[in-house]
Amino acid sequence: MTKDNCEYLIERKDNVYEVVIGLEVHAQVTSNSKLFSSSSTTFGAEPNTQVSLVDAAFPGMLPVINEYCVKQAIKTGIGLKAQINKRSVFDRKNYFYADLPQGYQISQFKYPIVGEGTVVLDMPHGQKEVGIERLHLEQDAGKSIHDMDPQNTLVDLNRSGVALMEIVSKPDMRTPDEVSAYVKKLRSIMRYLGTCDGNMQEGSLRADVNISVRIKDSDKLGTRCEIKNVNSIKFMQMAIDYEANRQVDLIEEGKTIDQETRLFDTKKNETRSMRSKEDAHDYRYFPDPDLLPLEVTDDFIEKLRADIPELPDEKKKRFIDKFKVSPYEATILVSDIETAKYFEEVVAKMGKNQNMKLAVNWITGELFAVLNNKNLEISESPISAKNLAKLINLIKNGTISGKIAKTIFELMMDGDKDPQIIVDEKGLKQESDPKALEALIDKIINDNREKAIEYKQGKEKLFGFFVGQAMKVSGGKANPQLINEILKKKL
Amino acid sequence: MSDITSLTLTELVKNIKDKKISSEETTKAFIERGEKSRDLNVYITEDFSSALEKAKSFDQKPNFDLKLPGVPMAVKDLFCTNGVKTTAGSKILNNFIPPYESTVTQNIWKEGAILLGKLNCDEFAMGSSNETSFFGNVQSPIDKDLVPGGSSGGSASALAANLTPITIGTDTGGSIRQPASFTGTVGLKPTYGSCSRYGIVAFASSLDQAGPMSKDVKDCALLQEIISTYDEKDSTSIDFKRNKYSKELTNNIKGKKIGIPKEYRVDGMPKEIEDLWKKGIEYAKDCGAVIVEISLPHTNYALPTYYIVAPAEASSNLARYDGVKYGFRSKGENLIDMYEKTRSEGFGAEVQRRIMIGTYVLSSGYYDAYYLKAQKVRKLIKNDFDEAYKKVDAILTPSTPSAAFKIGEKTNDPVSMYLNDIFTVPVNLAGLPAISIPAGVDGKGYPLGLQIIGKAFDEQNILNIAYAMEEKIEFKNKITDWWIK
C-alpha cells in the first residue's frame, strides 16, 4: 500500500486515494494547581483527594483563572510560532455526565487564547510544515470508573478542573508517519518550554484524530470522521490505517461516509461508531458569565517571549552550524531536550580536542541502547555526561582502543565510575610503545613461520590472522594502528 | 423603651453599645416573636438555639467596636452558611449543608452579627411572589393572604414583621426592590460587582447581586457598607473605592438632577402608581432636586431581554444539581434516568420552565436569534442609561407597576407575573445600583415604593436622595400583627 517513505496512498482497482488527517491534541498544562481552583494536580493521588469545592461544583462556588496556566498557554503559542490573542473568552460547553460536576466544561469556543501557527516536521524526505489552527484553554473532566464495582460507576474528581490545552492542527497531514512526527514534535516543543510533560501513559497527552480520504490530487476534502481520545502514537497510526481503508472501501462500494465520531478499539484494531452527526450533542456554548474576558497586554506577552528557551528547530540549526553534526544527527539530538543537554555537556567536558563524531556515536549508539534496555530516560542515565566525555577523550588520545572502550563502558555503569580509574585498576591502557610491539610481533612471526611464508607468497588474507594474534597475545591492549604498520613492515 | 423588635438597626446598635440591652435580650426578643409568627412561614431553617448561645457568648466578651455588636439577624436562604442547611427554596437542596460561608454573610458575622435562621424565598430566586418555594408561600405581614413579593419574600416579610432588624436579599431582576416595595421596607440592589457572589446559590450570574434590606435608609447604608467588599474569589467582583455609606450619608441633595424617564409610563399603569410617582417628583423637588425629563428608548425591550438572558444562564447554572454529588437524588434505572427523575422531582414548575426556556434560547439554530440578540439589546439598554447620566445624577421611577397582590392571583399566568419586574429589570441588565423606598399606599392601604436608580458605583448618591426623600415622605408601615393569635 505504501509506495515509499513519503507517500501513503491507498490503491483500489481504478483509483488511488490519499488520506487527509488533522489532529486535536489535548495536552495537560504543567501546573501545580488547576485551571480555576487551587487544588493540586499531582498524578496518581488517592481518588477524590485533590478536589476543591469549586472542582466539585458546590452551590455558589466560582471559578478564578490561574494566571500560571494562562502563561503556559501563551508560551506554548509562542513555541508554535502562533498568533497570541490579547483578548480571549471562556465559554461554557454544556452537557450532563457523572464526572462533569458543573454540568458544563469551561472552554474557549469563539475566541481562543492562541490563533494560527506552524509546526515544522523533519521527515526522511525533508521538512514538512503543519499548520496550527488554534490553541485554547479548557478544563479536564473527572474520571468515571466502570469496572471497580459490579453495580455502580465510581467517579474520581482529581482530574476535574485540571488545565488542558487543546491544540487543533489544520488538515495538513497525509501519512501516519507525519502524524507520529507531528505528535512527537509538539511534545518536544512543549517539553522544551516546560508547558506539558507529554506523558501519554498518564494521559497528559491525548488526541482526537480527524480523517478523511479523497482521490489523490483532488482539492476537495472528503467527509471526515473523528476518532476520539487516542492515547498513543502507535494507536493513532493503527487507527488511521484502519479508518482510511474503511472509508476507501465505502467509497469503492458506492456508499457514502457519515460524518461521525468513532472510537478506536485497541484490542480488535478497528474503529467503531460512537455517535453520528444527528446524535451529536448540542453543547449550547455561551460565554461564561462567572468569568470576564481574558485580556493580556503586549508587555505581558513580551515578558513571556523573552523567557522562551532555545527551541528544537533553533537548537538543531545551532548544532549543525557549531558542532558540524549532520542534519539527521542533529534531529535525533534535539528531539528531546534532555538528550540535547546531555550532548552539549559531553561536548563541553571533552575540552579542546572535541570529537563530535565519537560523541554522537557513543550517545546515539551505546548509551541509547543501554537506556532502551533499562527503560530509563537520559536524565536518569547511569553514566554521566562528564564520564562519557572522559571515555571519549581516552579513545581520542590513544589511551584505549574503541574495543576496550566498550568493555570500560560496561564497567562504568556500576555507579558512574570514572573511566580513567577503570583503565588504571584493570591495566587496560593501550600498548603503543613501538619497541614493545615490535618484539611482540617478532615473536608471533617466529611462532608462525609457515603462515608468514604463505603470506609472502601472496595469501594476503592471512594478514588478519597476524593482527588477531597480536591482539590476542596483548590481551586486546595493542594499539591496532601500530600493529598494522609494524606487521606490514615486518612481513 | 419601646419593644426591641420594632427598633431600627441604628437604634438597636446604640442601645446595645450603651449597654441598655444585651445581645441575649435582643436575640431572645426576636426568637420569641419569630416563634409566635410561624404562620408567616418566613423561616426555612430556624437556628434559634445556636443564636442564643452566640448571643450569650457575645455578652460575656462584648466588642462594641463592631458595627453589628451582637445583633441577631436572619438571611435569605440563598446565602450558603457554614454548617447551616441552605436550600435556595428548593427540594433539590433540601438536605444540603454547606461546609463554607458566603463572603457577604461572612462580612456580616465579622462585624458581630448573629444568625437567627434562613429565610424563605422563591425557588432558586425565580419568582416575584415567593410562591415558587418548595417550602410553601410566605405570608405578608401587611395583610392576610397577600404576597410579600419575591424572590426575597421571606426576607421582606421577616423585616416588615419585626422578626429581624435588618436582612439581606439577592436581586437578579428586582428580587430585593419589589418585595421591599410590597412590604413597606427599604431595599438596595448595589452595582454589579459591588457585593461578592461567592457562596450565593447562583441564578443568573451576570445579573445576581446581593443587597441590604432594612426599615430605613440609614440602616440600609450601614449594611451596604458592611457587605460590599472586593473579593478575589469572585472574578466579577470590582475593586473600586467604597464609601463609608452610613458616615457619609446626607440629606442635602440640593441641585441634584433627577431624571424622569417617559418610557416608564407604561400602558395600563394604575392611577395610584401614576399618582405616587407624581408625589415622588414633588418630594424630590421639595428636597431641592432638579427634575429633568429623560428618555430611555429601549425600556420596552428590557423584559423580553431579561427573560432570555436570565433563563439562559440559569439553565447552565442549575445543571450541577444532578443528584450525583449532593442534594436530592431520585433512584433511576441508569444515569440518564436518574438525572431525569432527580431533576423533574427536585425542581418545581417555575424552575423547570426557566431551564427549558434557557436551554431553548441557547440551542444551536436559536442562539443567534435569541441569546445573541438579547446580548445586543442589553448593550443598547445600558447605552440608554449612559446617555441619560450625561444629563442627570439619578433616575426616579415607581418600583413596581402595582401594589402587592393576593396569593394565587397570578400563579397561573406567568407573563403577568413577569410584568411585575418591568421597572426593576432594566437596572440589572445595565448593572446599576437602585434603591426602593416606601412612599405611599394604594387604595387598600398596601405599601407602594419608589425606585431611585444611580450611576454605577454611585450608591452614596442614591442613598442620599433616598434619605432626603424619606424625611419628607414620613412613611409609617401599618403592621397589625394579624397573624399572632
Chai-1 contact restraints between the chains, C-beta under 6 A:
chainA,res_idxA,chainB,res_idxB,connection_type,confidence,min_distance_angstrom,max_distance_angstrom,comment,restraint_id
A,A56,B,K325,contact,1.0,0.0,6.0,A-B,restraint_1
A,A57,B,R320,contact,1.0,0.0,6.0,A-B,restraint_2
A,P59,B,V201,contact,1.0,0.0,6.0,A-B,restraint_3
A,G60,B,C80,contact,1.0,0.0,6.0,A-B,restraint_4
A,G60,B,G199,contact,1.0,0.0,6.0,A-B,restraint_5
A,G60,B,I200,contact,1.0,0.0,6.0,A-B,restraint_6
A,G60,B,V201,contact,1.0,0.0,6.0,A-B,restraint_7
A,L62,B,Y198,contact,1.0,0.0,6.0,A-B,restraint_8
A,L62,B,D234,contact,1.0,0.0,6.0,A-B,restraint_9
A,V64,B,S235,contact,1.0,0.0,6.0,A-B,restraint_10
A,R92,B,S316,contact,1.0,0.0,6.0,A-B,restraint_11
A,N94,B,S316,contact,1.0,0.0,6.0,A-B,restraint_12
A,F96,B,Y339,contact,1.0,0.0,6.0,A-B,restraint_13
A,A98,B,V324,contact,1.0,0.0,6.0,A-B,restraint_14
A,A98,B,L335,contact,1.0,0.0,6.0,A-B,restraint_15
A,P101,B,K325,contact,1.0,0.0,6.0,A-B,restraint_16
A,Q102,B,R320,contact,1.0,0.0,6.0,A-B,restraint_17
A,G103,B,A319,contact,1.0,0.0,6.0,A-B,restraint_18
A,G103,B,R320,contact,1.0,0.0,6.0,A-B,restraint_19
A,Y104,B,S316,contact,1.0,0.0,6.0,A-B,restraint_20
A,Y104,B,A319,contact,1.0,0.0,6.0,A-B,restraint_21
A,D282,B,S363,contact,1.0,0.0,6.0,A-B,restraint_22
A,D282,B,S364,contact,1.0,0.0,6.0,A-B,restraint_23
A,R284,B,L362,contact,1.0,0.0,6.0,A-B,restraint_24
A,F286,B,L362,contact,1.0,0.0,6.0,A-B,restraint_25
A,P289,B,S205,contact,1.0,0.0,6.0,A-B,restraint_26
A,P289,B,S206,contact,1.0,0.0,6.0,A-B,restraint_27
A,P289,B,E313,contact,1.0,0.0,6.0,A-B,restraint_28
A,D290,B,S205,contact,1.0,0.0,6.0,A-B,restraint_29
A,L291,B,S235,contact,1.0,0.0,6.0,A-B,restraint_30
A,L292,B,S235,contact,1.0,0.0,6.0,A-B,restraint_31
